Amino acid sequence: MRKLQSFWREQMKPTTKPANPNFSSGPTSKRPGWSVDQLDLKILGRSHRAKEPKARIQKISDDSRQLLGIPEDYLLGLVPASDTGAFEMAMWTMLGARPVDVFSWESFGNGWVNDITKQLKLENTKLYNAEYGNLPNLSIANPEHDIVFTWNGTTSGVRVPNDEWISEHRKGLTLCDATSAAFAMHLPWRKLDVITWSWQKVLGGEGGHGMLALSPRAVARLEQWQPDRPLPKIFRLTKSGLVNKEIFSGATINTPSLLAVEDHLDALKWAKDLGLEKLIKRSLDNLDAIASWINQSSWISFLAEDETIRSSTSICMKIVDPWFAAKTTAMQRDIIKQLVSLLESESVAYDIGGYRDAPPGLRIWGGGTVETRDIKLLTPWLDWGWLKVKNN
Ligand SMILES: Cc1ncc(COP(=O)(O)O)c(C=O)c1O
């Protein structure tokens, strides 16, 4: 009976569209009610080093710290080149002092592996990799080593489920790329030494700028150990052997976009009014809405089979219809492209194709800026689009 109901649901063209079709995984949807008219633009056209603009830049760190509960003794600053810039500057300035354990399970984590092995060419490195949809065994992380990992794998929809595997008594540093986790998942700050994220992710900000948080132990590494490699200006975190505190008090290394600063402050205000718990719940509700739909579906499933590691932000799905499974990967990618284009042409969903390196499938962003009612309105369109493409 359930299957029959689902069959009829899949046949009919839905009549109601999501109010906001933006389900991309980055840049992600703006907050509900966002409008450029609401941004305070009086600092535009001024020097970012002048008193007022500098105070606005500093407010980003202050608001983020307060909302996320970042310990007072951690440094937090705005750095160039988005999350990639923040994470690479940390790796380039801090890795090499100790052996490194690197955990990866999707494209971005694999990118850090590539940096560590092919660019930095670090010798004492252990790589622990898992296929898309799975997580490597994190419990083998050696507390004597530095540990590099991504909290939420944006291209596979697999997240770290807890922090039990990170030792409180570790000697090495933990470097955590948290770009699609911060503001949507609890982060155990005291167990993390370097934490990075970008504005264009969970709060729906603009691209270009990254955030870098450093524990006192990460600061000690910067001050007590210098890598034997050239560092470009935008990677330099120390001055005369000490950490450059100016970078963490509103004085950026180079020029930021003040428009992006104001846009991010607007998002932070919205997020602060809600509070972190509600922000996290909005994301979990989005995952629940997709899960309820998938439970009744005959053609689609989560890429991550284990629900304890399933991401609530980058929700990745695979097609389980036998007709699809029998196709070659190239044909499967083409089918997905047709489905994504069809939904885009109906203005019901933009940018929901899986990442180019991931297995062919769909990826729907479920971070807190996305309304659950829009996800619920999207799912009948997915059923309809699927049958249309399949029967084409
Ligand atoms: C886990 C992860 N790391 C790094 C990046 C790169 O981020 P950015 O483009 O902000 O540098 C992304 C982007 O989606 C990501 O999801």
The ligand as an ORCA input file, in Angstrom:
! r2SCAN-3c Opt
* xyz 0 1
  C      35.182     20.481      3.745
  C      35.599     21.590      2.829
  N      36.864     22.010      2.865
  C      37.286     23.002      2.068
  C      36.440     23.613      1.183
  C      36.956     24.725      0.312
  O      36.338     25.854      0.784
  P      36.603     27.310      0.185
  O      36.114     27.277     -1.210
  O      35.769     28.150      1.100
  O      38.050     27.557      0.285
  C      35.117     23.213      1.105
  C      34.194     23.841      0.136
  O      33.104     23.402     -0.094
  C      34.684     22.183      1.954
  O      33.430     21.797      1.922
*
